[in-house]
Amino acid sequence: MDQARFKTQYFRMIKDAGFSTVRINLHPFRHMERDGNYTLRDSWWQVLNWAVENALASDLMVILDMHEFVAMGNDPQSNKDRFLAFWRQVSERLKDAPDSVLFEILNEPSRQLTAQMWNQYLRQALAVIRRTNPTRTVIIGPAHYNSIGQLHTLDLPEDDRNIILTVHYYSPMDFTHQGAPWAGRKDKTGVEWKGTDEEKAAVERDFAKAQAWAKEHNRPVFLGEFGVYDKAPLESRLRYLKFVTRTMEK
């Protein structure tokens, strides 16, 4: 956003298209001073304030998503202080923001940030947030890229009821990530999703697991990400996205 890729009028376009929420991906590490406190620069705050103010002005709920999952996954221990410093500063600055501003502690904890470590890190970050935002709604997902299959490893504090569970859904990966070089599938294209009974049942089973976990733990669920890379056949993409959306709505 600081490179002017996103424009003010886009918030109203999002609202007019029928959406009620905007998830703002934040990459703060490169904008922190090397002062021991990891102070976020004024230029970064200016952009964040602009984004939040314009989203709220368009009657959109705002999710501030800490998106440094690559750095955290590559070296969680070295980046832990920066991670907690980010939430200390954001929590303090936005403590008086309306309830429609939500905090997402970390997008897709993964790789070296194991499930066991993640349970420790999320509680520490949550404690930082709660010092200044005792009732702020916070979004937290399981390890291994917010995978539904890792919900059994997620340990949320039972006494904090202002937490929403998030999961991401890109299954089957051979279809959704075909042609994607970052997923090791650059030359694997032409995979279709035909909407067979078997394919639909696989999606329904996955979401049933998330629903069962949510009911057991009395937590609402937010599908934070889903989709198909644009190298997949168009008709299959449309078929898949329609089915996933309708299934989640159920």
N, C-alpha and C positions, 0 to 999 in steps of 0.2 A: 504493500500500500504506500510506503514511503517513496516509491518510484512512480506514483501516480497511475498505476495500472487500474485502480478501482476509483470510480467517480461517485460524487455525491448522489447523482440521480439514480444510481443503481439500487440504492436502498428502497426508493419508492417503486422501482420496477419489480423488485423482489416481492414487496407487499402486494402490488397490483396483480402479480402472477398467481397470488393465492397462498403464498407462504406466510407463516406467522413468526418464524425464527430465523436468525442469521448466526451462523457459527463462525467466529473470527479466529483464524489460525495465527498464533503469535510465535515468532522466532526471536526471543529477546536476547539470547546470549551474545550475539554480535553487537548489541547496542548497550552493553554494560561497560562501565569504566573499570579500569584495573586499579581500584582504590582500596581493595580489601573488603568493601561492602557490596561490591558488584552493583553500584549505583546505576540505574537506568538513565540514559541521557534525556535531556529536555526534548530533543527532536522526536524521540520515540514516544514520549508522553503526549506530545501534540497530535501525533497521528492517531494514537489510541483514543484520546479524548474526542477527536473528530469522528472516528468510526462509531463510538458508543453514542455520542450525541445525535448523529444522523440516523442511526438505527432506531433509537428510541423515538425520534421525531416522526419516523415512518411507522410507529406503532408495532415495531418488531421486538420480540424477545431477543436478548443478546447472550450468546455463549462465548465467553472468553476462554479459548482453548489453548493451553500451553502445549505447543506443537514441537518442542525440541526432543522428539522421541529418538531421533538418530543419535544425537550426542549422548543422551541418557542411556540408550541401549548399548552404545559402543564403550562407554566408560562411566557407569553410574556413580562410582565412588568419587572420582575426581570432579564430577559435575554436581554432586549433591548440594554443596554449599550455594552454588549459583541457582540451582533449582529452588531451594528454600528461600533464598534472598529475593527471587522473583516474586514469590507469593507473599512474602512479608511486605514488599513495596506496593504491589497491586492491591492487596487487602487493605492497607492503610489508605491509599489514595481513593479507593472506591467504597469505603465503608458506609458512605451515605447515599450510594447509588440506589435506585429503586429495586424492588424485589425481582423485576424482570431482567436483571443482569445476573447471569449465572457463571460460576467458575468451574471449568473442567480441568482437573488437577494435572493430567498428562495424557496426551494422545498416544495410544498404542504402546504401552510399556512392553519391552521385548528384548530379545537377544540376551546380553549379559545382565540386564535388569530382570532377574528371575522372579517368579511368583513369590517366593519367600522374601526377597528383598523388597519387592513392590509393596507387600503388605506393611512393611516397616516404613517405607518412604511415604506412602499415601497417608498413614496416620500422623507422621511428623508434619507433612504439609497441611493436613487438615487442622492440626493443633495450631499451626501458625495462622491459618485463616480464621479460626474460631476466636482468637484473641480480639480481633477487631470486627468480625462479622459472625456473631454467634448464631444467627438464623439464616444466613445466606444459603441458597440452594447450591449444592456442589455436585458435580457429575464425576463419577468414578467408574472405570471399567476394569475387567480382569487382565491379567498378563497375557503374553503371546498375542499381541496385536488386538487386544480387546475381543478375543475369540470366545464364542459361546462355549466351545469345548473346554475352556479353562475356567468356567464359572465356579467349579468346585474348589478351585484354589484361592478364590477371592475372599478375604476376611475384612469385612467392614465393621466398624464399631456399632453395636446394636443400639446403644443409647442415643445415637445421632440420627434423627429421623428426617433431616433435611438433606438427604442424599438420594440422587437418582442414579440408577445403574445405566451404564452405556455398553452396548455391544456394537461391533462392526461386522458386516456380512459381505463376503466375496466368494461364496462357495457355489459351484466348484471352481477352484482357482484356474484350472486348465481352460475353462471357458472365460471367466471374467477378466483374467490377466493375459490372455493370448496376445502375443505381439509385444508385450511389455518388456523392454530390456532390463529394467530394474528388478524384475521378477524371474529373470533367467528364461524368458519365453519369447525372445525376440523373433525367432524363426518358427515358432509353433502357432500357426494361424489356421483358420478354416474350421475351427471347432464350433459346432452348432449347439443350441439349446432348443429342443423341439417342443418342450412342454409335455413330454410323455408322463404317464401316471407315475412312473418310477422317479423321474426328475422332480416332479411336483411333490411327491411324498418325501423326498430327501430334504427339500426346503421346509416343509411343514414339520418334519421331525426336529430339525434344528431350532426352529422358532418355538416349538413346544417345550424344548429343554429350557430356553430362556424364560418362557412364561411360567414353567414349573418352579424355577429358581426364584423368580420375582414373587410368586404367591407364597412360597415357603418363607421368604425373608421379608415379605410385606414391603417391597420396593417397586416404585414405578420404573419402567424401562424406556430408554431413549435409543433408537437406532441411529447412531451418530454418523455412520457412513455405510453406504452400499452402492453398487454400481458395476458397470462393465466398461472396460477399456475400448476405445473406438476402433480398434483393429478387428473386433469381433463382427460377424455378419450382422447387418442392420436388423433384419427381421428377427433374428434370434435375440438380439439386444432388447428390442421392444417387447418381445414375448416374455423374456425373463424379468425385465424391470416391472412390467405390468403385474406379473404374478407375485413377485416379492412385495410390491407395494400393497396389493389387495390382501395378501396373506397377513402382513403386519397390521393392516387396518382391522382385521378380524380380532 
